[in-house]
């Protein structure tokens, strides 16, 4: 099996994971790497908020793709 054919380990922070979230009362799916999901959970917890509420906040201020907006938000709000 070549490197390209090997499945990514479940603990790989670069593994892309698709999850369903609720934004403004509507279900949608978001694909992010595991590392971004972990950071999103951390930021939501630090704000005493849910991940859906934080994603809705990010969604309200975005101009492009939601997954990209989440990544940029997390990058700009590193503590």
mmCIF file of the N, C-alpha and C atoms, coordinates in Angstrom:
data_MODEL
# 
_entry.id   MODEL 
# 
loop_
_atom_site.group_PDB 
_atom_site.id 
_atom_site.type_symbol 
_atom_site.label_atom_id 
_atom_site.label_alt_id 
_atom_site.label_comp_id 
_atom_site.label_asym_id 
_atom_site.label_entity_id 
_atom_site.label_seq_id 
_atom_site.pdbx_PDB_ins_code 
_atom_site.Cartn_x 
_atom_site.Cartn_y 
_atom_site.Cartn_z 
_atom_site.occupancy 
_atom_site.B_iso_or_equiv 
_atom_site.pdbx_formal_charge 
_atom_site.auth_seq_id 
_atom_site.auth_comp_id 
_atom_site.auth_asym_id 
_atom_site.auth_atom_id 
_atom_site.pdbx_PDB_model_num 
ATOM 1   N N  . UNK A 1 1  ? 0.852   -1.180 0.000  1.00 0.00 ? 1  UNK A N  1 
ATOM 2   C CA . UNK A 1 1  ? 0.000   0.000  0.000  1.00 0.00 ? 1  UNK A CA 1 
ATOM 3   C C  . UNK A 1 1  ? 0.896   1.242  0.000  1.00 0.00 ? 1  UNK A C  1 
ATOM 4   N N  . UNK A 1 2  ? 0.646   2.156  -0.917 1.00 0.00 ? 2  UNK A N  1 
ATOM 5   C CA . UNK A 1 2  ? 1.432   3.385  -0.975 1.00 0.00 ? 2  UNK A CA 1 
ATOM 6   C C  . UNK A 1 2  ? 0.963   4.359  0.092  1.00 0.00 ? 2  UNK A C  1 
ATOM 7   N N  . UNK A 1 3  ? 1.751   5.395  0.338  1.00 0.00 ? 3  UNK A N  1 
ATOM 8   C CA . UNK A 1 3  ? 1.394   6.405  1.325  1.00 0.00 ? 3  UNK A CA 1 
ATOM 9   C C  . UNK A 1 3  ? 0.047   7.030  0.985  1.00 0.00 ? 3  UNK A C  1 
ATOM 10  N N  . UNK A 1 4  ? -0.203  7.296  -0.293 1.00 0.00 ? 4  UNK A N  1 
ATOM 11  C CA . UNK A 1 4  ? -1.454  7.930  -0.713 1.00 0.00 ? 4  UNK A CA 1 
ATOM 12  C C  . UNK A 1 4  ? -2.656  7.019  -0.464 1.00 0.00 ? 4  UNK A C  1 
ATOM 13  N N  . UNK A 1 5  ? -2.442  5.698  -0.454 1.00 0.00 ? 5  UNK A N  1 
ATOM 14  C CA . UNK A 1 5  ? -3.534  4.764  -0.278 1.00 0.00 ? 5  UNK A CA 1 
ATOM 15  C C  . UNK A 1 5  ? -3.810  4.437  1.190  1.00 0.00 ? 5  UNK A C  1 
ATOM 16  N N  . UNK A 1 6  ? -2.874  4.753  2.091  1.00 0.00 ? 6  UNK A N  1 
ATOM 17  C CA . UNK A 1 6  ? -3.055  4.410  3.488  1.00 0.00 ? 6  UNK A CA 1 
ATOM 18  C C  . UNK A 1 6  ? -4.128  5.290  4.119  1.00 0.00 ? 6  UNK A C  1 
ATOM 19  N N  . UNK A 1 7  ? -5.036  4.678  4.878  1.00 0.00 ? 7  UNK A N  1 
ATOM 20  C CA . UNK A 1 7  ? -6.048  5.481  5.560  1.00 0.00 ? 7  UNK A CA 1 
ATOM 21  C C  . UNK A 1 7  ? -5.409  6.298  6.675  1.00 0.00 ? 7  UNK A C  1 
ATOM 22  N N  . UNK A 1 8  ? -5.946  7.480  6.918  1.00 0.00 ? 8  UNK A N  1 
ATOM 23  C CA . UNK A 1 8  ? -5.425  8.319  7.986  1.00 0.00 ? 8  UNK A CA 1 
ATOM 24  C C  . UNK A 1 8  ? -5.895  7.774  9.319  1.00 0.00 ? 8  UNK A C  1 
ATOM 25  N N  . UNK A 1 9  ? -5.017  7.803  10.301 1.00 0.00 ? 9  UNK A N  1 
ATOM 26  C CA . UNK A 1 9  ? -5.359  7.330  11.640 1.00 0.00 ? 9  UNK A CA 1 
ATOM 27  C C  . UNK A 1 9  ? -6.412  8.229  12.263 1.00 0.00 ? 9  UNK A C  1 
ATOM 28  N N  . UNK A 1 10 ? -7.219  7.658  13.134 1.00 0.00 ? 10 UNK A N  1 
ATOM 29  C CA . UNK A 1 10 ? -8.273  8.422  13.796 1.00 0.00 ? 10 UNK A CA 1 
ATOM 30  C C  . UNK A 1 10 ? -7.702  9.533  14.664 1.00 0.00 ? 10 UNK A C  1 
ATOM 31  N N  . UNK A 1 11 ? -6.431  9.440  15.040 1.00 0.00 ? 11 UNK A N  1 
ATOM 32  C CA . UNK A 1 11 ? -5.808  10.462 15.879 1.00 0.00 ? 11 UNK A CA 1 
ATOM 33  C C  . UNK A 1 11 ? -5.029  11.491 15.066 1.00 0.00 ? 11 UNK A C  1 
ATOM 34  N N  . UNK A 1 12 ? -5.120  11.442 13.773 1.00 0.00 ? 12 UNK A N  1 
ATOM 35  C CA . UNK A 1 12 ? -4.407  12.383 12.904 1.00 0.00 ? 12 UNK A CA 1 
ATOM 36  C C  . UNK A 1 12 ? -5.098  13.741 12.963 1.00 0.00 ? 12 UNK A C  1 
ATOM 37  N N  . UNK A 1 13 ? -4.411  14.793 13.471 1.00 0.00 ? 13 UNK A N  1 
ATOM 38  C CA . UNK A 1 13 ? -5.050  16.108 13.588 1.00 0.00 ? 13 UNK A CA 1 
ATOM 39  C C  . UNK A 1 13 ? -5.405  16.725 12.236 1.00 0.00 ? 13 UNK A C  1 
ATOM 40  N N  . UNK A 1 14 ? -4.833  16.198 11.143 1.00 0.00 ? 14 UNK A N  1 
ATOM 41  C CA . UNK A 1 14 ? -5.127  16.727 9.816  1.00 0.00 ? 14 UNK A CA 1 
ATOM 42  C C  . UNK A 1 14 ? -6.278  15.982 9.135  1.00 0.00 ? 14 UNK A C  1 
ATOM 43  N N  . UNK A 1 15 ? -6.811  14.964 9.803  1.00 0.00 ? 15 UNK A N  1 
ATOM 44  C CA . UNK A 1 15 ? -7.913  14.178 9.219  1.00 0.00 ? 15 UNK A CA 1 
ATOM 45  C C  . UNK A 1 15 ? -9.148  15.061 9.094  1.00 0.00 ? 15 UNK A C  1 
ATOM 46  N N  . UNK A 1 16 ? -9.725  15.098 7.914  1.00 0.00 ? 16 UNK A N  1 
ATOM 47  C CA . UNK A 1 16 ? -10.911 15.910 7.652  1.00 0.00 ? 16 UNK A CA 1 
ATOM 48  C C  . UNK A 1 16 ? -12.148 15.186 8.174  1.00 0.00 ? 16 UNK A C  1 
ATOM 49  N N  . UNK A 1 17 ? -12.933 15.879 9.005  1.00 0.00 ? 17 UNK A N  1 
ATOM 50  C CA . UNK A 1 17 ? -14.128 15.300 9.610  1.00 0.00 ? 17 UNK A CA 1 
ATOM 51  C C  . UNK A 1 17 ? -15.328 16.183 9.280  1.00 0.00 ? 17 UNK A C  1 
ATOM 52  N N  . UNK A 1 18 ? -16.383 15.567 8.780  1.00 0.00 ? 18 UNK A N  1 
ATOM 53  C CA . UNK A 1 18 ? -17.608 16.289 8.443  1.00 0.00 ? 18 UNK A CA 1 
ATOM 54  C C  . UNK A 1 18 ? -18.605 16.078 9.571  1.00 0.00 ? 18 UNK A C  1 
ATOM 55  N N  . UNK A 1 19 ? -19.158 17.190 10.090 1.00 0.00 ? 19 UNK A N  1 
ATOM 56  C CA . UNK A 1 19 ? -20.132 17.117 11.170 1.00 0.00 ? 19 UNK A CA 1 
ATOM 57  C C  . UNK A 1 19 ? -21.348 17.966 10.826 1.00 0.00 ? 19 UNK A C  1 
ATOM 58  N N  . UNK A 1 20 ? -22.485 17.560 11.354 1.00 0.00 ? 20 UNK A N  1 
ATOM 59  C CA . UNK A 1 20 ? -23.711 18.346 11.200 1.00 0.00 ? 20 UNK A CA 1 
ATOM 60  C C  . UNK A 1 20 ? -23.785 19.347 12.339 1.00 0.00 ? 20 UNK A C  1 
ATOM 61  N N  . UNK A 1 21 ? -24.146 20.567 12.003 1.00 0.00 ? 21 UNK A N  1 
ATOM 62  C CA . UNK A 1 21 ? -24.318 21.627 13.000 1.00 0.00 ? 21 UNK A CA 1 
ATOM 63  C C  . UNK A 1 21 ? -25.625 22.358 12.692 1.00 0.00 ? 21 UNK A C  1 
ATOM 64  N N  . UNK A 1 22 ? -26.112 23.093 13.681 1.00 0.00 ? 22 UNK A N  1 
ATOM 65  C CA . UNK A 1 22 ? -27.318 23.894 13.486 1.00 0.00 ? 22 UNK A CA 1 
ATOM 66  C C  . UNK A 1 22 ? -26.911 25.354 13.516 1.00 0.00 ? 22 UNK A C  1 
ATOM 67  N N  . UNK A 1 23 ? -27.196 26.056 12.429 1.00 0.00 ? 23 UNK A N  1 
ATOM 68  C CA . UNK A 1 23 ? -26.871 27.479 12.299 1.00 0.00 ? 23 UNK A CA 1 
ATOM 69  C C  . UNK A 1 23 ? -28.156 28.211 11.940 1.00 0.00 ? 23 UNK A C  1 
ATOM 70  N N  . UNK A 1 24 ? -28.532 29.155 12.772 1.00 0.00 ? 24 UNK A N  1 
ATOM 71  C CA . UNK A 1 24 ? -29.760 29.937 12.557 1.00 0.00 ? 24 UNK A CA 1 
ATOM 72  C C  . UNK A 1 24 ? -30.966 29.031 12.352 1.00 0.00 ? 24 UNK A C  1 
ATOM 73  N N  . UNK A 1 25 ? -31.029 27.954 13.136 1.00 0.00 ? 25 UNK A N  1 
ATOM 74  C CA . UNK A 1 25 ? -32.170 27.049 13.068 1.00 0.00 ? 25 UNK A CA 1 
ATOM 75  C C  . UNK A 1 25 ? -32.155 26.063 11.919 1.00 0.00 ? 25 UNK A C  1 
ATOM 76  N N  . UNK A 1 26 ? -31.096 26.065 11.123 1.00 0.00 ? 26 UNK A N  1 
ATOM 77  C CA . UNK A 1 26 ? -31.001 25.157 9.981  1.00 0.00 ? 26 UNK A CA 1 
ATOM 78  C C  . UNK A 1 26 ? -29.807 24.226 10.141 1.00 0.00 ? 26 UNK A C  1 
ATOM 79  N N  . UNK A 1 27 ? -30.019 22.943 9.825  1.00 0.00 ? 27 UNK A N  1 
ATOM 80  C CA . UNK A 1 27 ? -28.920 21.981 9.852  1.00 0.00 ? 27 UNK A CA 1 
ATOM 81  C C  . UNK A 1 27 ? -28.059 22.173 8.609  1.00 0.00 ? 27 UNK A C  1 
ATOM 82  N N  . UNK A 1 28 ? -26.759 22.114 8.817  1.00 0.00 ? 28 UNK A N  1 
ATOM 83  C CA . UNK A 1 28 ? -25.817 22.149 7.714  1.00 0.00 ? 28 UNK A CA 1 
ATOM 84  C C  . UNK A 1 28 ? -24.628 21.295 8.112  1.00 0.00 ? 28 UNK A C  1 
ATOM 85  N N  . UNK A 1 29 ? -23.808 20.944 7.162  1.00 0.00 ? 29 UNK A N  1 
ATOM 86  C CA . UNK A 1 29 ? -22.622 20.165 7.488  1.00 0.00 ? 29 UNK A CA 1 
ATOM 87  C C  . UNK A 1 29 ? -21.385 21.026 7.286  1.00 0.00 ? 29 UNK A C  1 
ATOM 88  N N  . UNK A 1 30 ? -20.407 20.776 8.135  1.00 0.00 ? 30 UNK A N  1 
ATOM 89  C CA . UNK A 1 30 ? -19.146 21.511 8.086  1.00 0.00 ? 30 UNK A CA 1 
ATOM 90  C C  . UNK A 1 30 ? -18.021 20.495 8.089  1.00 0.00 ? 30 UNK A C  1 
ATOM 91  N N  . UNK A 1 31 ? -17.072 20.661 7.193  1.00 0.00 ? 31 UNK A N  1 
ATOM 92  C CA . UNK A 1 31 ? -15.897 19.792 7.145  1.00 0.00 ? 31 UNK A CA 1 
ATOM 93  C C  . UNK A 1 31 ? -14.690 20.567 7.640  1.00 0.00 ? 31 UNK A C  1 
ATOM 94  N N  . UNK A 1 32 ? -14.088 20.044 8.713  1.00 0.00 ? 32 UNK A N  1 
ATOM 95  C CA . UNK A 1 32 ? -12.883 20.643 9.293  1.00 0.00 ? 32 UNK A CA 1 
ATOM 96  C C  . UNK A 1 32 ? -11.933 19.528 9.706  1.00 0.00 ? 32 UNK A C  1 
ATOM 97  N N  . UNK A 1 33 ? -10.670 19.847 9.794  1.00 0.00 ? 33 UNK A N  1 
ATOM 98  C CA . UNK A 1 33 ? -9.689  18.919 10.305 1.00 0.00 ? 33 UNK A CA 1 
ATOM 99  C C  . UNK A 1 33 ? -9.923  18.732 11.812 1.00 0.00 ? 33 UNK A C  1 
ATOM 100 N N  . UNK A 1 34 ? -9.552  17.561 12.326 1.00 0.00 ? 34 UNK A N  1 
ATOM 101 C CA . UNK A 1 34 ? -9.725  17.262 13.755 1.00 0.00 ? 34 UNK A CA 1 
ATOM 102 C C  . UNK A 1 34 ? -9.151  18.355 14.647 1.00 0.00 ? 34 UNK A C  1 
ATOM 103 N N  . UNK A 1 35 ? -8.008  18.897 14.283 1.00 0.00 ? 35 UNK A N  1 
ATOM 104 C CA . UNK A 1 35 ? -7.370  19.933 15.097 1.00 0.00 ? 35 UNK A CA 1 
ATOM 105 C C  . UNK A 1 35 ? -8.256  21.166 15.214 1.00 0.00 ? 35 UNK A C  1 
ATOM 106 N N  . UNK A 1 36 ? -8.960  21.521 14.147 1.00 0.00 ? 36 UNK A N  1 
ATOM 107 C CA . UNK A 1 36 ? -9.863  22.677 14.198 1.00 0.00 ? 36 UNK A CA 1 
ATOM 108 C C  . UNK A 1 36 ? -11.111 22.374 15.029 1.00 0.00 ? 36 UNK A C  1 
ATOM 109 N N  . UNK A 1 37 ? -11.632 21.141 14.947 1.00 0.00 ? 37 UNK A N  1 
ATOM 110 C CA . UNK A 1 37 ? -12.778 20.780 15.791 1.00 0.00 ? 37 UNK A CA 1 
ATOM 111 C C  . UNK A 1 37 ? -12.393 20.878 17.264 1.00 0.00 ? 37 UNK A C  1 
ATOM 112 N N  . UNK A 1 38 ? -11.201 20.388 17.596 1.00 0.00 ? 38 UNK A N  1 
ATOM 113 C CA . UNK A 1 38 ? -10.735 20.442 18.989 1.00 0.00 ? 38 UNK A CA 1 
ATOM 114 C C  . UNK A 1 38 ? -10.604 21.891 19.459 1.00 0.00 ? 38 UNK A C  1 
ATOM 115 N N  . UNK A 1 39 ? -10.057 22.744 18.617 1.00 0.00 ? 39 UNK A N  1 
ATOM 116 C CA . UNK A 1 39 ? -9.888  24.150 18.982 1.00 0.00 ? 39 UNK A CA 1 
ATOM 117 C C  . UNK A 1 39 ? -11.243 24.853 19.082 1.00 0.00 ? 39 UNK A C  1 
ATOM 118 N N  . UNK A 1 40 ? -12.154 24.511 18.207 1.00 0.00 ? 40 UNK A N  1 
ATOM 119 C CA . UNK A 1 40 ? -13.496 25.092 18.252 1.00 0.00 ? 40 UNK A CA 1 
ATOM 120 C C  . UNK A 1 40 ? -14.186 24.718 19.570 1.00 0.00 ? 40 UNK A C  1 
ATOM 121 N N  . UNK A 1 41 ? -14.054 23.453 19.991 1.00 0.00 ? 41 UNK A N  1 
ATOM 122 C CA . UNK A 1 41 ? -14.600 23.020 21.286 1.00 0.00 ? 41 UNK A CA 1 
ATOM 123 C C  . UNK A 1 41 ? -13.967 23.800 22.428 1.00 0.00 ? 41 UNK A C  1 
ATOM 124 N N  . UNK A 1 42 ? -12.640 24.002 22.359 1.00 0.00 ? 42 UNK A N  1 
ATOM 125 C CA . UNK A 1 42 ? -11.927 24.711 23.415 1.00 0.00 ? 42 UNK A CA 1 
ATOM 126 C C  . UNK A 1 42 ? -12.398 26.156 23.520 1.00 0.00 ? 42 UNK A C  1 
ATOM 127 N N  . UNK A 1 43 ? -12.523 26.841 22.398 1.00 0.00 ? 43 UNK A N  1 
ATOM 128 C CA . UNK A 1 43 ? -12.946 28.244 22.386 1.00 0.00 ? 43 UNK A CA 1 
ATOM 129 C C  . UNK A 1 43 ? -14.392 28.363 22.871 1.00 0.00 ? 43 UNK A C  1 
ATOM 130 N N  . UNK A 1 44 ? -15.260 27.478 22.410 1.00 0.00 ? 44 UNK A N  1 
ATOM 131 C CA . UNK A 1 44 ? -16.661 27.513 22.849 1.00 0.00 ? 44 UNK A CA 1 
ATOM 132 C C  . UNK A 1 44 ? -16.740 27.306 24.358 1.00 0.00 ? 44 UNK A C  1 
ATOM 133 N N  . UNK A 1 45 ? -15.995 26.373 24.874 1.00 0.00 ? 45 UNK A N  1 
ATOM 134 C CA . UNK A 1 45 ? -15.985 26.115 26.312 1.00 0.00 ? 45 UNK A CA 1 
ATOM 135 C C  . UNK A 1 45 ? -15.459 27.317 27.095 1.00 0.00 ? 45 UNK A C  1 
ATOM 136 N N  . UNK A 1 46 ? -14.389 27.928 26.596 1.00 0.00 ? 46 UNK A N  1 
ATOM 137 C CA . UNK A 1 46 ? -13.812 29.098 27.259 1.00 0.00 ? 46 UNK A CA 1 
ATOM 138 C C  . UNK A 1 46 ? -14.802 30.259 27.298 1.00 0.00 ? 46 UNK A C  1 
ATOM 139 N N  . UNK A 1 47 ? -15.668 30.341 26.286 1.00 0.00 ? 47 UNK A N  1 
ATOM 140 C CA . UNK A 1 47 ? -16.686 31.399 26.226 1.00 0.00 ? 47 UNK A CA 1 
ATOM 141 C C  . UNK A 1 47 ? -17.983 30.981 26.912 1.00 0.00 ? 47 UNK A C  1 
ATOM 142 N N  . UNK A 1 48 ? -17.979 29.781 27.484 1.00 0.00 ? 48 UNK A N  1 
ATOM 143 C CA . UNK A 1 48 ? -19.173 29.204 28.095 1.00 0.00 ? 48 UNK A CA 1 
ATOM 144 C C  . UNK A 1 48 ? -20.333 29.215 27.101 1.00 0.00 ? 48 UNK A C  1 
ATOM 145 N N  . UNK A 1 49 ? -20.026 28.725 25.922 1.00 0.00 ? 49 UNK A N  1 
ATOM 146 C CA . UNK A 1 49 ? -20.980 28.704 24.817 1.00 0.00 ? 49 UNK A CA 1 
ATOM 147 C C  . UNK A 1 49 ? -20.978 27.312 24.196 1.00 0.00 ? 49 UNK A C  1 
ATOM 148 N N  . UNK A 1 50 ? -21.982 27.035 23.402 1.00 0.00 ? 50 UNK A N  1 
ATOM 149 C CA . UNK A 1 50 ? -21.994 25.778 22.651 1.00 0.00 ? 50 UNK A CA 1 
ATOM 150 C C  . UNK A 1 50 ? -21.231 25.977 21.341 1.00 0.00 ? 50 UNK A C  1 
ATOM 151 N N  . UNK A 1 51 ? -20.819 24.866 20.743 1.00 0.00 ? 51 UNK A N  1 
ATOM 152 C CA . UNK A 1 51 ? -20.160 24.977 19.435 1.00 0.00 ? 51 UNK A CA 1 
ATOM 153 C C  . UNK A 1 51 ? -21.131 25.523 18.397 1.00 0.00 ? 51 UNK A C  1 
ATOM 154 N N  . UNK A 1 52 ? -22.401 25.115 18.456 1.00 0.00 ? 52 UNK A N  1 
ATOM 155 C CA . UNK A 1 52 ? -23.380 25.634 17.495 1.00 0.00 ? 52 UNK A CA 1 
ATOM 156 C C  . UNK A 1 52 ? -23.533 27.147 17.621 1.00 0.00 ? 52 UNK A C  1 
ATOM 157 N N  . UNK A 1 53 ? -23.544 27.654 18.852 1.00 0.00 ? 53 UNK A N  1 
ATOM 158 C CA . UNK A 1 53 ? -23.677 29.106 19.049 1.00 0.00 ? 53 UNK A CA 1 
ATOM 159 C C  . UNK A 1 53 ? -22.450 29.834 18.517 1.00 0.00 ? 53 UNK A C  1 
ATOM 160 N N  . UNK A 1 54 ? -21.267 29.274 18.753 1.00 0.00 ? 54 UNK A N  1 
ATOM 161 C CA . UNK A 1 54 ? -20.042 29.897 18.252 1.00 0.00 ? 54 UNK A CA 1 
ATOM 162 C C  . UNK A 1 54 ? -20.014 29.863 16.725 1.00 0.00 ? 54 UNK A C  1 
ATOM 163 N N  . UNK A 1 55 ? -20.406 28.740 16.144 1.00 0.00 ? 55 UNK A N  1 
ATOM 164 C CA . UNK A 1 55 ? -20.445 28.637 14.678 1.00 0.00 ? 55 UNK A CA 1 
ATOM 165 C C  . UNK A 1 55 ? -21.461 29.626 14.113 1.00 0.00 ? 55 UNK A C  1 
ATOM 166 N N  . UNK A 1 56 ? -22.600 29.803 14.776 1.00 0.00 ? 56 UNK A N  1 
ATOM 167 C CA . UNK A 1 56 ? -23.606 30.770 14.319 1.00 0.00 ? 56 UNK A CA 1 
ATOM 168 C C  . UNK A 1 56 ? -23.037 32.187 14.359 1.00 0.00 ? 56 UNK A C  1 
ATOM 169 N N  . UNK A 1 57 ? -22.255 32.491 15.390 1.00 0.00 ? 57 UNK A N  1 
ATOM 170 C CA . UNK A 1 57 ? -21.609 33.811 15.488 1.00 0.00 ? 57 UNK A CA 1 
ATOM 171 C C  . UNK A 1 57 ? -20.628 34.012 14.333 1.00 0.00 ? 57 UNK A C  1 
ATOM 172 N N  . UNK A 1 58 ? -19.850 32.992 14.044 1.00 0.00 ? 58 UNK A N  1 
ATOM 173 C CA . UNK A 1 58 ? -18.891 33.062 12.930 1.00 0.00 ? 58 UNK A CA 1 
ATOM 174 C C  . UNK A 1 58 ? -19.645 33.199 11.613 1.00 0.00 ? 58 UNK A C  1 
ATOM 175 N N  . UNK A 1 59 ? -20.715 32.423 11.462 1.00 0.00 ? 59 UNK A N  1 
ATOM 176 C CA . UNK A 1 59 ? -21.528 32.437 10.239 1.00 0.00 ? 59 UNK A CA 1 
ATOM 177 C C  . UNK A 1 59 ? -22.107 33.823 9.971  1.00 0.00 ? 59 UNK A C  1 
ATOM 178 N N  . UNK A 1 60 ? -22.548 34.497 11.025 1.00 0.00 ? 60 UNK A N  1 
ATOM 179 C CA . UNK A 1 60 ? -23.175 35.819 10.870 1.00 0.00 ? 60 UNK A CA 1 
ATOM 180 C C  . UNK A 1 60 ? -22.212 36.858 10.309 1.00 0.00 ? 60 UNK A C  1 
ATOM 181 N N  . UNK A 1 61 ? -20.919 36.674 10.543 1.00 0.00 ? 61 UNK A N  1 
ATOM 182 C CA . UNK A 1 61 ? -19.958 37.667 10.081 1.00 0.00 ? 61 UNK A CA 1 
ATOM 183 C C  . UNK A 1 61 ? -19.128 37.245 8.888  1.00 0.00 ? 61 UNK A C  1 
ATOM 184 N N  . UNK A 1 62 ? -19.474 36.130 8.283  1.00 0.00 ? 62 UNK A N  1 
ATOM 185 C CA . UNK A 1 62 ? -18.624 35.634 7.182  1.00 0.00 ? 62 UNK A CA 1 
ATOM 186 C C  . UNK A 1 62 ? -19.051 36.173 5.835  1.00 0.00 ? 62 UNK A C  1 
ATOM 187 N N  . UNK A 1 63 ? -18.106 36.113 4.893  1.00 0.00 ? 63 UNK A N  1 
ATOM 188 C CA . UNK A 1 63 ? -18.431 36.509 3.531  1.00 0.00 ? 63 UNK A CA 1 
ATOM 189 C C  . UNK A 1 63 ? -18.170 35.381 2.536  1.00 0.00 ? 63 UNK A C  1 
ATOM 190 N N  . UNK A 1 64 ? -17.563 34.300 2.991  1.00 0.00 ? 64 UNK A N  1 
ATOM 191 C CA . UNK A 1 64 ? -17.247 33.186 2.092  1.00 0.00 ? 64 UNK A CA 1 
ATOM 192 C C  . UNK A 1 64 ? -17.684 31.863 2.689  1.00 0.00 ? 64 UNK A C  1 
ATOM 193 N N  . UNK A 1 65 ? -16.922 30.844 2.410  1.00 0.00 ? 65 UNK A N  1 
ATOM 194 C CA . UNK A 1 65 ? -17.163 29.480 2.843  1.00 0.00 ? 65 UNK A CA 1 
ATOM 195 C C  . UNK A 1 65 ? -17.138 29.367 4.372  1.00 0.00 ? 65 UNK A C  1 
ATOM 196 N N  . UNK A 1 66 ? -18.094 28.660 4.962  1.00 0.00 ? 66 UNK A N  1 
ATOM 197 C CA . UNK A 1 66 ? -18.192 28.556 6.423  1.00 0.00 ? 66 UNK A CA 1 
ATOM 198 C C  . UNK A 1 66 ? -16.984 27.843 7.020  1.00 0.00 ? 66 UNK A C  1 
ATOM 199 N N  . UNK A 1 67 ? -16.546 26.760 6.420  1.00 0.00 ? 67 UNK A N  1 
ATOM 200 C CA . UNK A 1 67 ? -15.373 26.049 6.950  1.00 0.00 ? 67 UNK A CA 1 
ATOM 201 C C  . UNK A 1 67 ? -14.157 26.962 6.974  1.00 0.00 ? 67 UNK A C  1 
ATOM 202 N N  . UNK A 1 68 ? -13.946 27.697 5.926  1.00 0.00 ? 68 UNK A N  1 
ATOM 203 C CA . UNK A 1 68 ? -12.813 28.633 5.871  1.00 0.00 ? 68 UNK A CA 1 
ATOM 204 C C  . UNK A 1 68 ? -12.973 29.741 6.901  1.00 0.00 ? 68 UNK A C  1 
ATOM 205 N N  . UNK A 1 69 ? -14.196 30.243 7.057  1.00 0.00 ? 69 UNK A N  1 
ATOM 206 C CA . UNK A 1 69 ? -14.446 31.306 8.038  1.00 0.00 ? 69 UNK A CA 1 
ATOM 207 C C  . UNK A 1 69 ? -14.146 30.822 9.451  1.00 0.00 ? 69 UNK A C  1 
ATOM 208 N N  . UNK A 1 70 ? -14.474 29.570 9.749  1.00 0.00 ? 70 UNK A N  1 
ATOM 209 C CA . UNK A 1 70 ? -14.175 29.006 11.067 1.00 0.00 ? 70 UNK A CA 1 
ATOM 210 C C  . UNK A 1 70 ? -12.672 28.921 11.272 1.00 0.00 ? 70 UNK A C  1 
ATOM 211 N N  . UNK A 1 71 ? -11.956 28.424 10.273 1.00 0.00 ? 71 UNK A N  1 
ATOM 212 C CA . UNK A 1 71 ? -10.492 28.318 10.391 1.00 0.00 ? 71 UNK A CA 1 
ATOM 213 C C  . UNK A 1 71 ? -9.860  29.687 10.626 1.00 0.00 ? 71 UNK A C  1 
ATOM 214 N N  . UNK A 1 72 ? -10.279 30.688 9.864  1.00 0.00 ? 72 UNK A N  1 
ATOM 215 C CA . UNK A 1 72 ? -9.713  32.037 10.005 1.00 0.00 ? 72 UNK A CA 1 
ATOM 216 C C  . UNK A 1 72 ? -10.070 32.617 11.373 1.00 0.00 ? 72 UNK A C  1 
ATOM 217 N N  . UNK A 1 73 ? -11.315 32.447 11.808 1.00 0.00 ? 73 UNK A N  1 
ATOM 218 C CA . UNK A 1 73 ? -11.727 32.913 13.131 1.00 0.00 ? 73 UNK A CA 1 
ATOM 219 C C  . UNK A 1 73 ? -10.831 32.314 14.206 1.00 0.00 ? 73 UNK A C  1 
ATOM 220 N N  . UNK A 1 74 ? -10.608 31.013 14.140 1.00 0.00 ? 74 UNK A N  1 
ATOM 221 C CA . UNK A 1 74 ? -9.778  30.358 15.146 1.00 0.00 ? 74 UNK A CA 1 
ATOM 222 C C  . UNK A 1 74 ? -8.330  30.839 15.085 1.00 0.00 ? 74 UNK A C  1 
ATOM 223 N N  . UNK A 1 75 ? -7.834  31.065 13.898 1.00 0.00 ? 75 UNK A N  1 
ATOM 224 C CA . UNK A 1 75 ? -6.471  31.566 13.744 1.00 0.00 ? 75 UNK A CA 1 
ATOM 225 C C  . UNK A 1 75 ? -6.331  32.973 14.345 1.00 0.00 ? 75 UNK A C  1 
ATOM 226 N N  . UNK A 1 76 ? -7.305  33.813 14.101 1.00 0.00 ? 76 UNK A N  1 
ATOM 227 C CA . UNK A 1 76 ? -7.248  35.190 14.575 1.00 0.00 ? 76 UNK A CA 1 
ATOM 228 C C  . UNK A 1 76 ? -7.568  35.325 16.064 1.00 0.00 ? 76 UNK A C  1 
ATOM 229 N N  . UNK A 1 77 ? -8.184  34.301 16.645 1.00 0.00 ? 77 UNK A N  1 
ATOM 230 C CA . UNK A 1 77 ? -8.591  34.362 18.048 1.00 0.00 ? 77 UNK A CA 1 
ATOM 231 C C  . UNK A 1 77 ? -7.826  33.377 18.925 1.00 0.00 ? 77 UNK A C  1 
ATOM 232 N N  . UNK A 1 78 ? -6.602  33.070 18.531 1.00 0.00 ? 78 UNK A N  1 
ATOM 233 C CA . UNK A 1 78 ? -5.752  32.190 19.346 1.00 0.00 ? 78 UNK A CA 1 
ATOM 234 C C  . UNK A 1 78 ? -5.394  32.886 20.642 1.00 0.00 ? 78 UNK A C  1 
ATOM 235 N N  . UNK A 1 79 ? -5.440  32.149 21.720 1.00 0.00 ? 79 UNK A N  1 
ATOM 236 C CA . UNK A 1 79 ? -5.085  32.723 23.028 1.00 0.00 ? 79 UNK A CA 1 
ATOM 237 C C  . UNK A 1 79 ? -3.925  31.951 23.623 1.00 0.00 ? 79 UNK A C  1 
# 
